[in-house]
Amino acid sequence: MQCCLCKQEIPVEHGSWHEGHNADPVADGRCCRECNIKEVIPARLRGLITDDALQAIIELESTWSSTRQVQGDKKNEIN
């Protein structure tokens, strides 16, 4: 079987397994171990952070920064 990404022959892994890895979301088909590690897994990890989750993180950072600023101002008032 040929890797749908690098077009190289997929080597036999784990005894007699020769069908490689699922290449989704990078491509339809099967890929070799190297392409799975270098391309498919990072693409899957990037897909875990949705736009909504990223926006929530940005809002939390903003809130945290504002809180830290207020705490710093209060500390300066005491001194």
KOLGURO-91717 format. One record per residue (C-alpha): residue in one letter; x, y, z; residue number from 1. Coordinates in Angstrom, 3 decimals, padded with zeros to 6 digits. Each point is the difference from the previous one (the first is absolute). Layout:
<recs>
<rec residu="A" px="X" py="Y" pz="Z" num="NUM"/>
...
</recs>
This chain:
<recs>
<rec residu="M" px="000.000" py="000.000" pz="000.000" num="1"/>
<rec residu="Q" px="001.209" py="003.502" pz="-000.859" num="2"/>
<rec residu="C" px="-000.067" py="003.007" pz="002.389" num="3"/>
<rec residu="C" px="-002.542" py="002.535" pz="-001.266" num="4"/>
<rec residu="L" px="002.267" py="002.857" pz="001.155" num="5"/>
<rec residu="C" px="003.624" py="-000.833" pz="-000.904" num="6"/>
<rec residu="K" px="-000.875" py="-002.718" pz="-002.567" num="7"/>
<rec residu="Q" px="002.561" py="-002.402" pz="001.523" num="8"/>
<rec residu="E" px="-000.842" py="-003.622" pz="000.707" num="9"/>
<rec residu="I" px="-001.471" py="-000.443" pz="003.499" num="10"/>
<rec residu="P" px="002.224" py="-002.455" pz="001.894" num="11"/>
<rec residu="V" px="-001.365" py="-002.864" pz="002.075" num="12"/>
<rec residu="E" px="-000.424" py="000.977" pz="003.665" num="13"/>
<rec residu="H" px="-000.996" py="-001.903" pz="003.138" num="14"/>
<rec residu="G" px="000.457" py="-003.506" pz="-001.308" num="15"/>
<rec residu="S" px="-002.025" py="-000.175" pz="-003.178" num="16"/>
<rec residu="W" px="-001.827" py="003.372" pz="-000.065" num="17"/>
<rec residu="H" px="000.633" py="001.603" pz="-003.377" num="18"/>
<rec residu="E" px="-002.859" py="002.491" pz="-000.373" num="19"/>
<rec residu="G" px="001.699" py="002.965" pz="001.664" num="20"/>
<rec residu="H" px="-001.902" py="002.780" pz="001.763" num="21"/>
<rec residu="N" px="-003.167" py="001.992" pz="-000.689" num="22"/>
<rec residu="A" px="001.151" py="003.230" pz="-001.708" num="23"/>
<rec residu="D" px="-003.095" py="002.009" pz="000.966" num="24"/>
<rec residu="P" px="-000.179" py="003.062" pz="000.273" num="25"/>
<rec residu="V" px="002.957" py="000.564" pz="-002.324" num="26"/>
<rec residu="A" px="-001.204" py="-002.295" pz="-002.787" num="27"/>
<rec residu="D" px="-002.366" py="-002.833" pz="-000.777" num="28"/>
<rec residu="G" px="001.746" py="-003.340" pz="000.134" num="29"/>
<rec residu="R" px="002.820" py="-001.667" pz="001.864" num="30"/>
<rec residu="C" px="003.418" py="001.387" pz="000.862" num="31"/>
<rec residu="C" px="003.340" py="-001.315" pz="001.228" num="32"/>
<rec residu="R" px="001.201" py="000.350" pz="003.589" num="33"/>
<rec residu="E" px="002.339" py="002.899" pz="-000.832" num="34"/>
<rec residu="C" px="-002.738" py="002.074" pz="-001.677" num="35"/>
<rec residu="N" px="-002.349" py="-000.842" pz="002.851" num="36"/>
<rec residu="I" px="002.498" py="001.390" pz="002.517" num="37"/>
<rec residu="K" px="001.116" py="003.023" pz="-002.036" num="38"/>
<rec residu="E" px="-003.273" py="001.095" pz="-001.616" num="39"/>
<rec residu="V" px="-003.146" py="-001.764" pz="001.193" num="40"/>
<rec residu="I" px="000.429" py="000.127" pz="003.781" num="41"/>
<rec residu="P" px="000.950" py="003.727" pz="000.037" num="42"/>
<rec residu="A" px="-003.018" py="000.782" pz="-002.215" num="43"/>
<rec residu="R" px="-002.267" py="-001.883" pz="002.397" num="44"/>
<rec residu="L" px="001.439" py="001.851" pz="002.994" num="45"/>
<rec residu="R" px="-000.496" py="003.361" pz="-001.727" num="46"/>
<rec residu="G" px="-003.614" py="-001.005" pz="-000.596" num="47"/>
<rec residu="L" px="-000.628" py="-000.482" pz="003.711" num="48"/>
<rec residu="I" px="000.078" py="003.737" pz="000.670" num="49"/>
<rec residu="T" px="-003.172" py="001.469" pz="-001.479" num="50"/>
<rec residu="D" px="-000.547" py="003.694" pz="-000.672" num="51"/>
<rec residu="D" px="-002.390" py="000.145" pz="002.973" num="52"/>
<rec residu="A" px="002.579" py="-001.562" pz="002.302" num="53"/>
<rec residu="L" px="002.678" py="002.387" pz="-001.239" num="54"/>
<rec residu="Q" px="-002.306" py="002.986" pz="000.588" num="55"/>
<rec residu="A" px="-000.722" py="-001.228" pz="003.536" num="56"/>
<rec residu="I" px="003.737" py="-000.258" pz="000.699" num="57"/>
<rec residu="I" px="000.553" py="003.550" pz="-001.284" num="58"/>
<rec residu="E" px="-002.829" py="001.321" pz="002.185" num="59"/>
<rec residu="L" px="001.375" py="-001.795" pz="003.067" num="60"/>
<rec residu="E" px="003.467" py="001.424" pz="-000.631" num="61"/>
<rec residu="S" px="-001.488" py="003.478" pz="-000.324" num="62"/>
<rec residu="T" px="-001.968" py="-000.394" pz="003.235" num="63"/>
<rec residu="W" px="003.069" py="-001.349" pz="001.779" num="64"/>
<rec residu="S" px="002.137" py="002.914" pz="-001.247" num="65"/>
<rec residu="S" px="-002.615" py="002.531" pz="001.151" num="66"/>
<rec residu="T" px="-000.206" py="-001.644" pz="003.421" num="67"/>
<rec residu="R" px="003.781" py="000.052" pz="000.348" num="68"/>
<rec residu="Q" px="000.057" py="003.697" pz="-000.942" num="69"/>
<rec residu="V" px="-002.647" py="000.877" pz="002.621" num="70"/>
<rec residu="Q" px="001.867" py="-001.986" pz="002.641" num="71"/>
<rec residu="G" px="003.214" py="001.815" pz="-000.924" num="72"/>
<rec residu="D" px="-001.745" py="003.397" pz="000.245" num="73"/>
<rec residu="K" px="-001.396" py="-000.856" pz="003.455" num="74"/>
<rec residu="K" px="003.460" py="-001.102" pz="001.134" num="75"/>
<rec residu="N" px="001.430" py="003.362" pz="-001.106" num="76"/>
<rec residu="E" px="-002.739" py="001.876" pz="001.894" num="77"/>
<rec residu="I" px="000.949" py="-001.772" pz="003.236" num="78"/>
<rec residu="N" px="003.685" py="000.898" pz="-000.366" num="79"/>
</recs>
